[in-house]
Amino acid sequence: MGRSKLAKFAAIAERENVIEPGDERYGQLIGKWREQHFENDNPLVLEIGCGRGEYTVGMARLFPEKNFIGLDIKGARLWKGSTLAEEEELENVTFLRTFIENLADNFAENEVDEVWITFPDPRPRDRDEKKRLTSPRFLDLYERIIKPGGIIHLKTDNLGLYEYTLEVLQERKVKDLIHTSDLYNSDLQEHTMGIYTTYERRYLADGIPIKYLQYKVS
């Protein structure tokens, strides 16, 4: 591991806005994120695979009346988002460094109000279907921790993942599904709040339309 990554890992280990294995708070906030961590009763929004935290921080800026948690396993990526949040003194955003499979070890049933999945790895090979973040396996995890009526969002550049997800959701007969294969030429733009990730800007510059969908959890 290079010196830069080591320095970033060391930095996030000292930050109040990053929780990771080894931190005394890790796994101890189940059902208590609002009360014990954010110290309020505001809605809890989770970004899955947040990367550098651009979406998490962007939403936290726009909605100070909500709490935001960005989840990713890559510590060097979380360093960027946690740095931005720290510099801007955003008290409504935290980052959780863990595997997505560990959601149930960190959140109680019905604890989360909203889940965002932004530009995940599409895992195009058939043998990797179970690794797709919108496969039934992962949707079951999200739906366990999200409250009834909570919303799950997907934003992606990948047509294959978008179409696969629609098929999965239609089989599950989900509630209030809305979707578009060309977000910025649709009437659904307001749902994504004008927040662009670095990769998203690159896709748009290359003429790749952004796909978006959302549904409510029963």
Salt bridges, closest charged atoms under 4 A:
GLU16 OE1 - ARG25 NH1 3.68
GLU20 OE1 - ARG97 NH1 3.07
ASP23 OD2 - ARG25 NH2 2.71
GLU86 OE1 - ARG15 NE 3.70
GLU88 OE2 - ARG61 NH2 2.78
GLU101 OE2 - ARG137 NH2 3.12
GLU109 OE2 - ARG144 NH2 3.64
ASP113 OD1 - ARG34 NH2 2.30
ASP113 OD2 - LYS147 NZ 2.73
GLU114 OE1 - LYS66 NZ 3.89
GLU114 OE2 - HIS153 NE2 2.70
ASP121 OD2 - ARG123 NE 3.79
ASP128 OD2 - ARG125 NH2 3.03
ASP140 OD1 - ARG172 NH2 2.85
GLU143 OE1 - ARG172 NH2 3.14
ASP176 OD2 - LYS216 NZ 3.94
GLU200 OE2 - LYS155 NZ 3.07
